[in-house]
Structures are given as C-alpha cells and as structure tokens.
Amino acid sequence: MTILTYLIPVALVLGAGALVAFLWALRSGQYEDLDGAAHRMLNDDDRADGRRSDGSATRPKT
Amino acid sequence: MAPGGALGLPSEEEVRLAARALGDGAFQVELSVPGVHCGACINSVEKTLLALDNVRSARVNLSTRRVTIVWRGQDVPPLVSRLAAIGYPPHLFDTAGVSDDQTLPELIRAVAISGFAATNIMLLSVSVWSGADGATRDLFHWVSALIAVPALVFAGRIYYRSAWQALRHGRMNMDVPIAVGISLAYAMSLYETATGGHYAYFDATVSLLFFLLIGRTLDHVMREKARSAVIGLARLQPHGALVVGDGGERTYRPVIEIQTGDRLLIAAGERVPVDGVIETGQSVVDAAITNGESTPLRAAAGVELRAGMLNLTGPLTVIAQRPASQSFLAEMTRLMEAAEGGRARYRRIAERVSALYAPVVHLTALLTFAGWMLWAGDWHQAMTIAIAVLIITCPCALGLAVPIVHVVAARRLFEDGVMLKDGSALERMVDVDTVVFDKTGTLTLGALRLVNAADIAPEYLAVASDLAGHSRHPVAAAIHAVSIPFVERMEEVSEVPGFGLQGRSGTHLWRLGRASWAVANNDDKPGGTVLSRDGEPVARFVFEDTIRPMTRQTIADLIARNIHVEMLSGDNQTACDRVADTVGIERYSANLLPADKVSRLNDLASDGRKVLMVGDGLNDAPALAAARVSMAPATAADIGRNAADFVFLRNGLDAVLHTLDIARRADRLVRQNIVLAIIYNAIAVPIAIFGYVTPLIAAIAMSASSLLVIANALRLSAGRRNRGEATFVQTREVQA
C-alpha cells in the first residue's frame, strides 16, 4: 500500500494542474469571445489580432 | 437608402462622452456593431479602424458583437463614420447596464473547483465502496476531507450567502436546506473520519454542490446573454446636446448639465434631449416613440417639444424649458417606479415550493433523530441516520427542477429572437388571460407606406420618387421606397420646410408636398400630399402606417385561445379606428396619456385579470412596469426596453404568441420536474429513515434524480422550428 503515498499526491497534483490551467485561461479572458476565436483562427493576416502593422504588440486592456 | 441612412448614428461628441480615459492621454470606447457576423467582418472592421490616425488598438468581440477601440489624444478619430462607410453602422449602448459582472467569474470558479473536488473524491470513494478497509479507508477519508475544504469555501460560499440573506429577511429559499445539509454532512463525516467510522459523505456533499452549481451557472449565463443582447441595441436617448452660449460659442454638454433657458442646436436626425420650445427653425418631428402619434408633427417657432422626439428634416434651435431631471423622460421614470408592484408581489414557484419543502425536510430529519434515540438510544447512530435523511432529501433534483427548465426555455427563446430578461417572467407569462397592445411602433412599425401606388401613373411616380429622395420626411421616405427608374432627372431640387419639395425638369416646375402649397389655386382641394406640375395637381398620395408582420394572425390566434385583446394608444381616434379594424381588435381606447394607460391596467388587474402589456414608446414604459408581464420590440425606447421582461428582436408580432407557448410548455415541464423530485423523495426518504442509506446509495440516488429532471427539461428544446442566430432588426431610424 506504500504505492498510495505517492500515487494519490500525483493524481491530486495532476488534477490541480488542470484546475489552475483552467482558472488562468478564464482570468486571461480566453473565454470572452468564443465565437470570435473560432473565426480568427482562419484569418491569414496575423495583423488582424489587434497589433499594428509595425508589429508592436498593443493588446487592448480589458 | 435615402439620405436618412445616417440618422441615429452617434456623433463624435457622444462617442467622446461615452469614452473612458485610460490615463496617459488614451481613451477607450466600446461600440456595438450588430452587423459583424463572420471572420471577414472582424478583419475588415479591425483593419479599417487601425488604419485611422491615433487609433492604438481595435478588437472585435464576435460573441457580443462589440468592438473595443483605444485611441490617443483629445480628438475622437472618425470611428463612427468610417465604420458606417464600410457597412457596419455602430451605435453606443448604455454602459451603465454592463457594469462588470462579478457573479459569472465567481460561479465559473466555483464550478471548476467543486468539479475538481467532486471527481477526485469520487475516485477515492469508489475504492472505499469496492472494499478498502482499515487504515487505507481512513487515509482516503482524510484526503477526501481535505479536498472538500476548498469546494466548501469557494462553492459553498454562494449557498451560505444566499441562505443567510433569505433567513435574515425571514424568508425561506432552496438554498437554506442545501446550506444546512452540506454543513451537517461535512461535520458528521469529519467526526466519522476522526473516529475511524465506516460512512463518510464527502462525495455526496461535494457532488451535490457541483451539480447545483452547474444549473445555477447555466441559468446565469443564459440570462446575461439575453441582457447583453438587449443592452447592445441602439440607445435612443442622446447623451448630450450642442449648447449655444451667449457669445455664440458652441459646446457639447451631457444631458444632465443642460439647464432651463439654455439654447440648444438640434440637427436633423437628432433626438430632442430635454423638453423645450422651438426658437427658430422649421422642421418635421416624429413623436411616435414619445406619445404614440403616428403622424409626424410640423415644428416651427413656438412649438413645444418633448424629450425623446426625433427631429427629421431641418435644424432647430430650442430653448430648454426644464432640466433633464424634470423632463418628460424623468416623469415617465417616476410613473414607472410608482407603477411597479404587480411584479414585486409575485412569488416564484421555486420559492413557494421551498417555503414548504425546507420545514418538512428539517422536521423529518429531526423526527428521525428523536425516533432513533427513543428506539435504540444510541445518539451516534441516530445522528448518522438523521443526517443521511438530510443528505438524501437535499434538494438536488428540486434545486435543478426549475432553473434547468428556464435555461432551456430561455435558450429556445433566444434562438427565436426573444430575449428573456428575468427568469420569473416565464412563470408570470403562463396564466396571462389579457393582452394589451400599444398601437404605434407595436402593432404598426411606425413607418408610413404608400397605399395607392398602383393608381398613380408610373411617370409621375418616378418624378415623385426622385424628388422624395432628397428629403428625410417620413412621407418622402415612403414615396422614395417605391423606387422606379427615373425618366428625367430633376434639377435645382430644394426642400421648403413644412411644405414639401420642388424641382425643375426642362421648363416644368414640379412640386411634391402639401396640397395648399403645391397647387396654385387651391380653393376646393382637400389636404394631403400631392404632386403638381406648374401648379396643376397630377397625382395624389395616400399613406398608412405599416402594420407589423403577422399581426392579424397573432391577434386572431390569441382570441381563439380565449385571451382578451385590447389596444391602448396615445394616437388620435381615426388612426386607432383604422388600425383596430385592420388587425381585428374590438376593444380599444385612443388619446390616452401614459397615466391613463397605467390606470387602465390597474383596473384590469383589480378585475382579477393577468395582463401582458406589449408596447414600445416612452409613454408605454409606465404601463410596461405596471403590467404583470411585459414585452417590447427591439425598436422600443430605452426605458421601455429596460422595463419590459421580454424584448423581441424580430419584426413579426408572432413573437408574442410564441413566447406564450414556450412559457406554458416550460411551466408544464417545471411541474413535472417537481413531481419527479417529490416521487424521488417519497421513495428515498423512507429508506433513509429506516437507516438503510449508505454513501453509495446516496450518490447513486442523487445523481439519478438530477439526470432525470435534466433529461425532462431538455424535451423543451425538441421540435425546434428554426435554429440559428437571432437576427437583429434594424432600428426605426435606420429604416426611415
């Protein structure tokens, strides 16, 4: 049963990792425009994602 | 489209007022862009905006159909005109209503955490059920107890808060038994774990929270989606007005800063911001949304205007008579607040059920405890069984029974273009037996239509249509809408405010407008709109207000269902006679003031009638608030839209009937779900009382009953007529 002493923590850490990843994605606004994200993927022009043509990254503050 | 296409777009000053300073000279504004619907749209909107000087960033949100723009400097870049030019006319919306929604992130976080906890605890529980024993079982129980802590803190908090709120006000809601149940279950399981006992209910506690939170979150998401779609509709009230100072200087001031005696400039296509008297200028004013009059009014010096009227043809100088806080709009808001009441008195089904349910459950648990104490005398055993009763009766199914049906119903309505703003509205809709309609803008579209186009010779129609294209007057727009290819082009076209249009072709002078002006010796001719050539009348035009699509059919269907139909209008008797006759309404009243509409609704209510009010104007807003349940079209005035429970975005009036049907079907499902939940309790509670419930049985029973009510609710979305995105109808201005 000693195997439990590290299997349980490993399972919990993996689960917690997924939870943290989800909460991070939520906080960084990735769920705010699900419809738009689906369409932006098909845009060839990467300048359409909010950056100026000179390449400076200017994401709008939310 | 006629030159009227630019009507209703926000001015740069309005955009400036709506913008938020981000510091370091940058400003951010959010515009609603209903026309955006695809990847290419995102691309062209963002590229066009980024190409403007000083625009730092532009990002489209396709889900909410909004674009967030950040620019630098005091001057507003020509955002609105550029967007309109590429075919995405934007508008401002009420940012006050979109205050940062804190509830949704909290709910989603709670769902995520309780989901994580529920799955992990379930994993450990499965090993306990399948025979883990002794030290292993205790270890698993301890780990489960630990994982349950964040779930209780983050997810349980929502229920504790709501239960506390209810108890403090001496009410009962479904969250009270939930909060009591999970707390006692956790406390007892902890005691069991510490004493090395067999049964711990950590899994049941946390998965209960998880299931309930899913229902709650879906409910919130659906309601928020509908609300943001309504907020995204064009604002009809102006943010501010151009004030002319004593020295002639012009400043754009927010509406609340306008004082009595200020001189305001109101351009054609703008709405009147506060009540006032015209000082100079000649124009035509559309008062449909203010007081329900379908015929546009002539406006000249000395005429009193009310806040909300739309100036159609010429610029006006207006002296403000009252500040915004005492204007017509404010008066309507006061009437609305006074009228509200029928809605507040309504108690939701879930509240009524829980007011009975919670005491019964708690009493049953208490009696079980007392019974086992007397029978066996072992307080530990009695306690365990009493808590098992609490857990098994914890209203998992009951807590989902109502919200899940409402989620499915709201989604169904959303897809059909009806926005449900308040969950209880569906319940209030169910037993409606009287429908009261407003006329202008509700039964009719508020746009004139040329009736006798067939009787007019095509060459004259062509001339009239060409002339009419030069004006924003609703009559002109109606003639222009019958577009016929021009035979000869008009030259020197000019508009004579208050009279009509004139133009020259070759040697002939053509006039389109008032008979008294267009016809040279007008002694015995009746009034109306005529086309004249060199003073001789050649064509006469007859108009009527366009009836909303599906109106006749809807009213016939309502009457066929034994629903009493009435029309209350602020318009004159003749206009009401005609519309009532066309659509088949027998009972109607004309020339009503807003307060008259409210008192009529109160009369109906005191007769025991359950009234649905459908209206759009500023003058309907108090009535919308006074009715048991209310609907407004998307073209309604801002406060009307806010007051209504439902807002329908499509043009057809069949939305009313459709909403009624969905509400009734939803009501049947809610009742079935409650019966299912009660049957579940009738079976499970005796098992629990006699002490046969183990954590395994509790987990299975609760999940099964929840799945059952969810499956039942989903039946509502079966048999959908037309799927797809709600199409946004254009606002009245854009149509005109």
Interface residues (C-beta under 8 A of the other chain):
Chain A: M1 L4 I8 A11 L12 G15 A16 A18 L19 F22 L23 L26 R27 Y31 E32 D33 L34 D35 G36 H39 R40 L42 N43 D45 R47 A48 G50 R52 S53 T58 R59 P60 K61 T62
Chain B: L22 Q28 C38 G39 I42 N43 E46 K47 L50 R56 S57 A58 R59 V60 N61 L62 S63 T64 T68 V70 P105 I108 R109 A112 I113 F116 T119 N120 L123 L124 A135 T136 L139 V143 I147
